[in-house]
């Protein structure tokens, strides 16, 4: 079978099942159901907002801790550099004597 024939076969008109129109009209004429309560949406939105704010807060706390650690490492390097320079100066003085 060719593709064209397969498409024709798949897209051919098929009569509606018996009673289809009556079922559709009965469903249209049914009284409407009460809308679902919206409280669960508010709960979900509140939980989502809490998760977002909590994640952002944790991220900021970690970022600040990282900055503090960076500052401490830089201070330690400066102190170590000063101590190394002082030790080199003392070694030069001993070598000059």
N, C-alpha and C positions, 0 to 999 in steps of 0.2 A: 504494500500500500504506500502511496506517496504521501508526502507531508500535507499537500493540499487536500487530499481525500480524508486524511485523519482529522484535519481541522474542521472540514465540513461535517464529518460525523460527530465530532465533539460539540460543535456549535449548532447542531440541528435543533429545530423547535421540538419541544416535548410538551404534550398536553399536561395541564395541571392535574394533580390528583383529585379525585372526587371529593367534594365538600370543602375544597380549599377556600373558595370565595366566602362561603358561609362562616368558616372558622376565622378568617381575617376580619370580616364585618363584626362577628361576635366579640372579638378581641378589641376592636376599635371602640365598641359601645360599652365595654366594661368600665365600671367606675375606677377612677384613678386611685392608686395606692398612696398612702401617706409617704411623703418624702422621708428618706432615711435621716436619722438624727445626725447633726453636724458636730456633736461634742467630740467624737473621736478624731475629727480633723484638727480640732484645736489642741487636743492632747498630742497628736503626732507632730504638729507644728511646734509645740512647746518643747517636746523632746528633741526634735531636730535642732532648734535654736540653742538649746542647752548644750547639745553635743558640739555644735559649731563654736560656741563661745568657750566651752571648756577646752577644746582643741587649740583654739587661738591662744588662750591663756597659758596652756602648757607650752606651746611653741615659744611664746614671748619669755616665759620663765627660763626655758632652756637657752634661748638666745642670750639673755642677760648673763646667765651662768657662764656661757662660752666667752662672752666679752670680758667678764671678770677673770676667768682663767687666762685669757690672752694677755690681759694687763699684768697678771702675776708672773707669767712666763717672761714677758719683756722686762719687768723689774728684776727678776732673778738673773736674766742675761746681762743687764746693766751692772748689777752688783758683781757678778762673776767677772765681767770684763774689767771692772775697776780693780778687783782683787788680783787678777792676772797681771794687769799693768803695774800694780804696786809690787808684786813679787818679782817681775822682770826688772823694775828699777832697783830693787834691793840686790838682785843678783848681779846687775851691772856694777853697783857700788862695791860689792865684795870682789868682783873680778878686777876692778880698777885699783884696789889696794895692794 
